[in-house]
């Protein structure tokens, strides 16, 4: 099954961003990568990264860790119709949703991340869904022109599509923004640039693969 193997955040200071990622979320470099970029960007970059956890206590633990590491709170962690979660913005500008579908704790609190989801805010969900299907991704869930979730291999980054304005509302930021998205996907279905300007690169070949 084709998947998004990893996500690269383009940041002004990779060292500082790596420190934040480690202190706040403890994420491994297999799925979240960083590289330097000074590409102009302003306002909402059109995407969020969601860290999905098992229970509210886990969300609270990551939420506190993110704020302690220098993040800005966009939405406090609280219950909602769909579960429990909050939103923070990292010092590098990336918007992170910290969420769980559970409303009650069922075990000891940990900082374990069960799943990483890249949500792209797009203008036309149906058209963009067809674009990705045409490049080999498989739809897991689809709710008309509002939301699409693609299936993926275990351990991959789950890709989802949402209306840009709706995603900005979820994130707690104005929908306006321009310039670079400052995020790049990596997948065997790349390279390409989608209708909203999001870039996917093919995995780099290792030396022994060129033999």
C-alpha positions as CSV (number, residue, x, y, z in Angstrom):
1,X,0.0,0.0,0.0
2,X,1.3,3.4,-0.9
3,X,1.8,5.8,2.1
4,X,3.4,9.0,3.1
5,X,6.7,7.8,4.7
6,X,7.7,11.0,6.4
7,X,7.2,14.7,6.6
8,X,10.0,17.3,6.4
9,X,9.4,20.7,8.1
10,X,11.3,23.6,6.5
11,X,12.4,25.8,9.3
12,X,14.7,28.8,9.8
13,X,16.7,27.1,12.6
14,X,16.8,23.3,12.3
15,X,18.8,22.9,15.6
16,X,16.2,24.9,17.6
17,X,13.3,23.1,15.9
18,X,14.9,19.7,16.6
19,X,15.3,20.6,20.3
20,X,11.7,21.7,20.5
21,X,10.5,18.5,18.7
22,X,12.5,16.3,21.1
23,X,11.6,18.2,24.3
24,X,7.9,18.6,23.5
25,X,7.0,15.4,21.7
26,X,9.9,13.0,21.6
27,X,9.3,12.3,17.9
28,X,11.7,10.1,16.0
29,X,13.5,11.3,12.9
30,X,12.1,8.5,10.7
31,X,8.7,10.2,10.3
32,X,9.5,13.9,11.1
33,X,12.5,15.5,9.5
34,X,13.8,19.1,9.5
35,X,15.8,21.1,7.0
36,X,16.8,24.8,6.7
37,X,14.7,27.1,4.6
38,X,14.3,30.9,4.4
39,X,11.5,30.7,1.9
40,X,9.0,33.6,2.5
41,X,5.9,32.5,4.4
42,X,3.2,34.4,6.3
43,X,0.0,33.6,8.1
44,X,-1.6,30.1,8.0
45,X,0.6,27.7,6.1
46,X,-2.4,25.6,5.1
47,X,-1.6,22.5,7.1
48,X,-1.5,21.1,10.6
49,X,0.2,18.0,12.1
50,X,-1.9,16.0,14.5
51,X,-0.4,13.7,17.2
52,X,-3.0,11.1,18.1
53,X,-2.8,9.6,21.6
54,X,-4.7,7.0,23.6
55,X,-6.3,9.1,26.4
56,X,-6.8,12.6,27.7
57,X,-4.0,12.4,30.2
58,X,-1.5,11.7,27.4
59,X,-2.8,14.7,25.5
60,X,-2.4,16.9,28.7
61,X,1.2,15.6,29.2
62,X,2.2,16.5,25.6
63,X,0.4,19.8,25.8
64,X,2.3,20.8,28.9
65,X,5.6,19.7,27.5
66,X,5.0,21.7,24.3
67,X,4.2,24.9,26.2
68,X,7.3,24.3,28.5
69,X,9.4,23.9,25.4
70,X,8.3,27.3,24.0
71,X,5.1,26.6,22.1
72,X,2.2,29.0,22.0
73,X,-1.3,27.8,23.0
74,X,-3.9,28.3,20.2
75,X,-6.6,26.2,21.9
76,X,-6.6,24.7,25.4
77,X,-6.9,21.0,25.8
78,X,-10.6,20.2,26.5
79,X,-13.4,17.8,25.7
80,X,-15.4,18.1,22.4
81,X,-18.0,16.1,20.6
82,X,-15.3,13.9,19.0
83,X,-13.0,13.4,21.9
84,X,-10.4,15.5,23.7
85,X,-7.6,17.8,22.4
86,X,-5.8,21.1,22.1
87,X,-3.8,23.0,19.6
88,X,-0.3,24.6,20.0
89,X,2.0,26.5,17.6
90,X,5.7,25.6,17.7
91,X,8.3,28.4,17.7
92,X,9.1,27.6,14.1
93,X,5.4,28.3,13.2
94,X,4.1,24.7,12.7
95,X,0.6,24.2,14.1
96,X,0.2,21.0,16.1
97,X,-3.1,19.3,17.1
98,X,-2.8,17.0,20.2
99,X,-5.8,14.8,20.2
100,X,-7.5,11.6,21.3
101,X,-10.9,10.1,20.5
102,X,-11.2,8.9,24.1
103,X,-12.8,11.2,26.8
104,X,-11.7,9.2,29.8
105,X,-8.3,7.9,31.0
106,X,-8.0,4.1,31.0
107,X,-4.5,3.6,32.2
108,X,-1.2,5.3,33.4
109,X,-0.4,8.5,31.6
110,X,2.3,8.4,29.0
111,X,3.7,10.6,26.3
112,X,3.3,7.9,23.6
113,X,2.2,9.1,20.2
114,X,0.1,6.4,18.5
115,X,-0.2,8.1,15.1
116,X,1.0,11.2,13.2
117,X,-1.5,12.8,10.8
118,X,-0.7,15.4,8.2
119,X,-3.9,17.5,7.5
120,X,-3.7,19.5,4.3
121,X,-6.1,22.5,4.0
122,X,-7.2,22.5,0.4
123,X,-9.6,24.5,-1.8
124,X,-11.4,21.6,-3.5
125,X,-11.4,18.4,-1.4
126,X,-13.0,16.2,-4.1
127,X,-10.5,17.3,-6.8
128,X,-7.5,16.9,-4.6
129,X,-8.7,13.5,-3.5
130,X,-8.8,12.4,-7.1
131,X,-5.3,13.9,-7.7
132,X,-3.9,11.7,-4.9
133,X,-5.8,8.6,-5.9
134,X,-4.4,9.1,-9.4
135,X,-0.9,8.9,-7.9
136,X,-1.6,5.6,-6.1
137,X,-2.9,6.5,-2.7
138,X,-6.0,4.6,-1.3
139,X,-8.9,6.3,0.3
140,X,-9.7,5.1,3.8
141,X,-12.5,7.5,4.7
142,X,-14.3,10.1,2.7
143,X,-17.1,12.5,3.7
144,X,-18.0,14.2,0.4
145,X,-16.3,17.5,-0.2
146,X,-15.5,18.1,3.5
147,X,-12.9,15.5,4.5
148,X,-10.8,12.7,3.1
149,X,-8.5,10.3,5.0
150,X,-6.1,8.1,3.1
151,X,-5.1,4.6,4.2
152,X,-1.4,3.9,4.9
153,X,1.1,1.3,6.1
154,X,1.5,1.0,9.9
155,X,4.1,3.5,11.1
156,X,3.6,5.8,8.2
157,X,2.3,9.4,8.3
158,X,-1.5,9.4,7.7
159,X,-2.5,11.9,5.1
160,X,-5.9,13.7,5.3
161,X,-7.6,16.5,3.3
162,X,-9.8,19.2,4.8
163,X,-11.2,22.5,3.5
164,X,-8.6,25.2,4.1
165,X,-11.0,27.5,6.0
166,X,-12.4,24.7,8.1
167,X,-8.8,23.5,9.0
168,X,-7.8,27.1,10.0
169,X,-10.9,27.2,12.3
170,X,-10.0,23.9,13.9
171,X,-6.4,25.2,14.4
172,X,-7.7,28.5,15.9
173,X,-5.9,30.8,13.4
174,X,-7.1,33.1,10.6
175,X,-7.3,31.3,7.2
176,X,-5.3,33.9,5.4
177,X,-1.7,33.1,4.5
178,X,0.8,33.2,1.6
179,X,4.2,32.0,0.5
180,X,5.8,28.7,1.2
181,X,3.8,25.9,3.0
182,X,7.2,25.0,4.7
183,X,6.3,21.3,4.6
184,X,7.4,18.5,2.2
185,X,6.0,14.9,2.1
186,X,8.2,11.9,1.2
187,X,6.6,8.9,-0.6
188,X,7.3,6.4,-3.3
189,X,4.4,8.0,-5.3
190,X,6.4,11.2,-5.6
191,X,7.8,13.5,-6.9
192,X,4.9,15.9,-7.6
193,X,3.2,19.1,-6.5
194,X,-0.5,18.9,-5.8
195,X,-3.2,21.5,-6.8
196,X,-2.7,23.5,-3.7
197,X,1.1,23.7,-4.0
198,X,2.0,21.0,-1.5
199,X,5.2,19.1,-2.5
200,X,5.9,15.4,-2.3
201,X,9.4,14.1,-3.0
202,X,10.5,10.6,-3.8
203,X,12.7,8.9,-1.1
204,X,16.4,9.5,-1.4
205,X,18.2,6.5,-2.8
206,X,20.8,4.9,-0.5
207,X,24.2,4.2,-2.1
208,X,23.7,0.4,-2.3
209,X,20.4,1.0,-4.2
210,X,22.4,2.6,-7.0
211,X,24.6,-0.4,-7.5
